[in-house]
Amino acid sequence: MIKNNKALIDNIKFQFDISKKLLEYHLDSLSQDEYLWRSPNCGLYIQEIDGIWHANFPEHENYDLGTPSVAWTLWHITFWWEMVFNHSFGDGTLTKEDINVYENVESVKASINSLIERWLEKLGNVTEEELYSKCYSKFPFDNTVEFYKLASWLNLELMKNAAEIGYVRFEYASSIS
């Protein structure tokens, strides 16, 4: 089989760019009030306990959890992205408890922008060997898929999370009008 590495990585970058643009669309005008707002149907959220901010982590993903807050969804983006970087390209010691939970929307925006830059750098420097290697997909796939599939999953996860943020912003806007 002939591999077209340039076309494959160009496609991954193209999909990432679309996902990133949707996320940026929802984040550009996101206010602090929207960030911390909880839907009446809200399940997952962030909260302050004894001066430290924490994110809920579900034991299941059933629909009865309710609508996650924007703050939780942005924490979730930083969670899976930081886990990919640390477990696939680092020492693999990061846990969900190590992921920062930001009270301030501007801080989480800066963190997301940093992750975007790091990911674009990774995609820009990926070698053919890395592209097809399973050793770079430790999280969440336990080295069972090639890196290009992990990158495709990341694009899908980012698009899904961006859509969830948009949904909550629609709900917030309709609740205050």
Secondary structure, DSSP 4 states (H G I P E B T S, - for coil): ----HHHHHHHHHHHHHHHHHHHHHHHHT--HHHHH---TTB-S-EEEETTEEEE---S---GGG-BPPHHHHHHHHHHHHHHHHHHHHS-S---GGGS---SSHHHHHHHHHHHHHHHHHHHHH--HHHHH-STT--TTTTT-S-HHHHHHHHHHHHHHHHHHHHHHHHHHHHHH-
